[in-house]
Structure formats: structure tokens, C-alpha cells
Amino acid sequence: MALTASQRRRLREMWRSAGWPCHDAIELDLLAAGLLERRWDAAERETLRVTDAGLQRLAEARQRHQAAYTEHEALVARVAREMQRAGRIAWRGLSLRAPLRAEPAELAPPAHNGGGIETATAAAPARSPTVWAVAMPDVYSIRHTTVEDHVEPIAHEIKVRRADLLSDLRRPEKAAAYLAVSSQCWYVLREGIAESDEVPPAYGVMFASASGLVVARPAPRRAMRLPLAVWMALAKAHPEPHDESEGSAWLADTATPGG
């Protein structure tokens, strides 16, 4: 039996809890599959216990997650090092407040004079409010420069599993947040999980393999100045330390993105 996300979550909850039953469909399926078992104490109170088969499923899920996490973090570190080699300052794991412009407000209705006739003066459109979102790029970097217009912030999002990529692409608000804090946005994909044309054209695409990172499609460049909220977040965070022992570049492509 292949477990759904909700079934895996319930199994974990039972493992960590006293085992009080919910008597719902998820619980019923886990009982029928032999992953949970019913027990009664001296007072005839029913509880549930994760069986040995259930523990095996939990251990297998943890191992898969750990392997994916390790692969993801290794690729994040590779991209951060490449940005440093390009003369950039790089951060990992930032949470950046991204200012998003809400939909333009409707024009105000025409004014009327005392006789009920519309006046010729058109009403000015109301200012669209700013909506804030949180952007959490895997790697965020800026050029090492003293000229604000030359900072050229770049966001890299790393994906080693196809399911994670498809989940991202179903969330347009996440893409809008990245675009609000960077002049270039890139997806770095483990080779084989997707084709470049599956990623929206607003992003550049790189493929990662054992031999290096290859640019499949350059990211569009946009001029922008960083919002004050982003500068404050960078000031509070610690950039990636440089590894002086690193030698040759990872990119197989001769042009370094953002370099």
C-alpha cells in the first residue's frame, strides 16, 4: 500500500503521541494495512499503537527525505560557491520581504452635477496598495560593488525532485516575490527531472549533473534597485564564507550567470 501524505503524517503523529484514536477514514486505512493496531488498557480505554510494519514505513520515509535533503543542500552549496567565484556576495536561507503591487484599483465613477448630469472631469485612478510577501530563495547574491545601480541581485531556486518543482510552478505568488527582489531569477534543476521549456520564461534554467552546472536558458535581466527591507535583511544575515581552497569553476558554460 502506497501511503498518501496525510496517511504518512497521521502515522508520524501516532508515533509521537499517546495514541488516542480519531476514528476517521485515514485511521481506518492505516489499521487495515497493519500499520496501526488497537489496544485497550485496564479501564477499557482504546488507544492506537504503531506496529513494527508502521515503524518500518516511517524509517523508509525518513531515509528518502534525508537523501533528498542532503542532495538539495549539496547543490545549494555548489551554486553559492559559483556565485562567489563570479565576484558576488552570496547568502543561503534568507527570508526577504518582497513588495508586490496589488491589482490596480478601479477608476472612481464619474461625478454628477446638481442636475444629475455627468461632469466632463475624469476621476484619477486610486493608488494601488502594496502587498508584502516573503521570498525565500535557496541562494541570493549581489555583485561586489559600491554603485547601487550595479548591484544586480540574483535569486536561485534549487530543485532535485520533480514534485517540488511542479509544486513551485503552481504558485505564481512565489514567482512574483522572487521577481520583486531580484534582477534575475534562476531555477537550478537536477538533470533529468524536467525540461527547460517546462519552466516559465521569466526564469533562467540550469541543469546540474555530476560534472557541473550547465546553462540551458539564460535568465532575462531587469534593472532594479533593492528595496530598503531587503538591504536590512542582508545587513542582519551572514554571507557565505569564501572557501579559499576551491579551484576550478563548476559551470561547464563559459558565461557565468550574473558575472
JOBELWO-V342290 format. One record per pair of residues at least 12 apart in sequence whose C-alpha atoms are under 10 Angstrom apart, sorted by the first residue. I is the first residue (numbers start at 1). J is the second residue. Records with the same first field share a line. If there is no record, write none. Layout:
I->J / J
This chain:
1->29 / 30 / 33
2->57
3->29 / 30 / 33 / 57
4->26
6->26
7->25 / 26 / 27 / 29 / 30
8->26 / 30 / 54 / 57 / 58 / 61
9->58
10->26 / 27 / 30
11->26 / 27 / 30 / 35 / 36 / 49 / 50 / 54 / 55 / 57 / 58
12->50 / 54 / 55 / 57 / 58
13->50
14->27 / 36 / 47 / 48 / 49 / 50
15->36 / 48 / 49 / 50 / 51 / 54 / 55 / 58
16->50
17->48 / 49
18->47 / 48 / 49
19->36 / 38 / 39 / 46 / 47 / 48 / 49 / 50
20->38 / 45 / 46 / 47 / 48 / 49
21->38 / 46 / 47 / 48 / 49
22->47 / 48
27->48
30->50 / 54
31->48 / 49 / 50 / 51 / 54
33->53 / 54
34->50 / 51 / 52 / 53 / 54
35->49 / 50 / 51 / 52 / 53 / 54 / 55 / 56 / 57 / 58
36->48 / 49 / 50 / 51 / 52 / 53 / 54 / 55
37->49 / 50 / 51 / 52 / 54
38->50 / 51
68->159 / 160 / 161
69->160
71->159 / 160 / 161 / 190
72->138 / 158 / 159 / 160 / 161 / 189 / 190
73->92 / 138 / 158 / 160
75->138 / 158 / 159 / 160 / 188 / 189 / 190 / 208 / 209 / 213
76->92 / 93 / 138 / 139 / 156 / 157 / 158 / 159 / 188
77->92 / 138 / 139 / 240
78->139 / 208 / 212 / 213 / 249 / 250 / 251
79->92 / 138 / 139 / 140 / 156 / 157 / 158 / 188 / 208 / 213 / 250 / 251
80->92 / 138 / 139 / 140 / 141 / 156 / 239 / 240 / 241 / 242
81->139 / 240 / 241 / 242 / 243 / 246 / 249 / 250
82->213 / 246 / 248 / 249 / 250 / 251 / 256 / 257 / 259
83->139 / 140 / 141 / 142 / 143 / 154 / 256 / 257 / 258 / 259
84->141 / 142 / 143 / 144 / 240 / 241 / 242 / 243 / 259
85->242 / 243 / 246 / 247 / 248 / 249 / 250 / 256 / 259
86->143 / 144 / 249 / 255 / 256 / 257 / 258 / 259
87->141 / 142 / 143 / 144 / 145 / 258 / 259
88->140 / 141 / 142 / 143 / 144 / 145 / 151 / 152 / 153 / 154 / 258 / 259
89->140 / 141 / 142 / 143 / 144 / 145 / 153 / 239 / 240 / 241 / 242
90->139 / 140 / 141 / 142 / 143 / 144 / 153 / 154 / 155 / 234 / 238 / 239 / 240 / 241 / 242
91->137 / 138 / 139 / 140 / 141 / 142 / 155 / 234 / 237 / 238 / 239 / 240 / 241
92->136 / 137 / 138 / 139 / 140 / 141 / 156 / 237 / 238 / 239 / 240
93->136 / 137 / 138 / 139 / 140 / 237
94->134 / 135 / 136 / 137 / 138 / 139 / 140 / 230 / 233 / 234 / 237 / 238 / 239
95->133 / 134 / 135 / 136 / 137 / 138 / 230 / 233 / 234 / 237
96->132 / 133 / 134 / 135 / 136 / 137 / 140 / 177 / 178 / 180 / 181 / 229 / 230 / 231 / 232 / 233 / 234
97->132 / 133 / 134 / 135 / 136 / 177 / 178 / 180 / 181 / 227 / 228 / 229 / 230 / 232 / 233
98->130 / 131 / 132 / 133 / 134 / 135 / 136 / 174 / 176 / 177 / 178 / 179 / 180 / 181 / 182 / 226 / 227 / 229 / 230
99->129 / 130 / 131 / 132 / 133 / 134 / 135 / 176 / 177 / 179 / 180 / 181 / 227 / 229 / 230
100->129 / 130 / 131 / 132 / 133 / 173 / 176 / 177 / 179 / 180 / 181
101->127 / 128 / 129 / 130 / 131 / 132 / 176 / 180
102->127 / 128 / 129 / 130 / 131 / 132
103->127 / 128 / 129 / 130 / 131
104->125 / 126 / 127 / 128 / 129
105->125 / 126 / 127 / 128 / 129
106->124 / 125 / 126 / 127 / 128
107->122 / 123 / 124 / 125 / 126
108->122 / 123 / 124 / 125 / 126
109->122 / 123 / 124
110->122 / 123
111->123
132->177
133->173 / 174 / 176 / 177 / 178 / 180
134->173 / 174 / 177 / 178
135->155 / 173 / 174 / 175 / 176 / 177 / 178 / 179 / 180 / 181
136->155 / 156 / 157 / 174 / 177 / 178
137->154 / 155 / 156 / 157 / 158 / 174 / 177 / 178 / 181 / 185 / 186
138->155 / 156 / 157 / 158 / 159 / 187 / 188
139->154 / 155 / 156 / 157 / 158 / 186 / 240
140->153 / 154 / 155 / 156 / 157 / 181 / 182 / 185 / 234 / 239
141->153 / 154 / 155 / 156 / 182 / 234 / 239 / 240 / 258
142->154 / 155 / 182 / 183 / 258 / 259
143->258 / 259
148->224 / 225 / 226
149->223 / 224 / 225 / 226
150->223 / 224 / 225
151->182 / 183 / 223 / 224 / 225 / 226 / 258
152->182 / 183 / 184 / 221 / 222 / 223 / 224 / 225 / 226 / 258 / 259
153->181 / 182 / 183 / 184 / 185 / 222 / 223 / 224 / 225 / 226 / 258
154->178 / 179 / 181 / 182 / 183 / 184 / 185 / 186 / 219 / 221 / 257 / 258
155->178 / 179 / 181 / 182 / 183 / 184 / 185 / 186 / 187 / 203
156->178 / 182 / 184 / 185 / 186 / 187 / 188 / 203 / 204 / 205 / 206
157->178 / 185 / 186 / 187 / 188 / 189 / 203 / 205
158->186 / 187 / 188 / 189 / 190 / 206 / 207 / 208
159->187 / 188 / 189 / 190 / 191 / 193 / 194 / 207 / 208
160->188 / 189 / 190 / 191 / 192 / 193 / 194 / 208
161->189 / 190 / 191 / 192 / 193 / 194
162->189 / 190 / 192 / 193 / 194
163->193
165->187 / 189 / 193 / 194 / 198 / 199
166->194 / 198 / 199
169->198 / 199 / 200
175->200 / 202 / 203
176->202
178->203
179->202 / 203 / 222 / 224
180->224 / 225 / 226 / 227
181->224 / 225 / 226 / 227 / 229 / 230
182->221 / 222 / 223 / 224 / 225 / 226
183->219 / 220 / 221 / 222 / 223 / 224 / 225 / 226 / 258
184->202 / 203 / 204 / 218 / 219 / 220 / 221 / 222 / 223 / 224 / 257 / 258
185->202 / 203 / 204 / 205 / 218 / 219 / 220 / 221 / 222
186->199 / 202 / 203 / 204 / 205 / 206 / 215 / 217 / 218 / 219 / 220 / 257
187->199 / 200 / 203 / 204 / 205 / 206 / 207 / 217 / 219
188->203 / 204 / 205 / 206 / 207 / 208 / 213 / 214 / 215 / 216
189->205 / 206 / 207 / 208 / 209 / 213 / 214
190->206 / 207 / 208 / 209 / 210 / 213
191->206 / 207 / 208 / 209 / 210 / 213 / 214
192->207 / 208 / 209
193->207
194->207
195->207 / 216
196->215 / 216 / 217
197->216 / 217
199->217
201->217 / 218 / 219 / 220
202->218 / 219 / 220 / 221
203->217 / 218 / 219 / 220 / 221
204->216 / 217 / 218 / 219 / 220 / 221 / 257
205->217 / 218 / 219
206->218 / 219 / 251 / 253 / 257
207->251
208->250 / 251
210->250
211->250 / 251 / 252
212->249 / 250 / 251 / 252 / 253
213->249 / 250 / 251 / 252 / 253
214->250 / 251 / 252 / 253 / 254 / 255 / 256
215->251 / 252 / 253 / 254 / 255 / 256 / 257
216->253
218->255 / 256 / 257 / 258
219->257 / 258
221->258
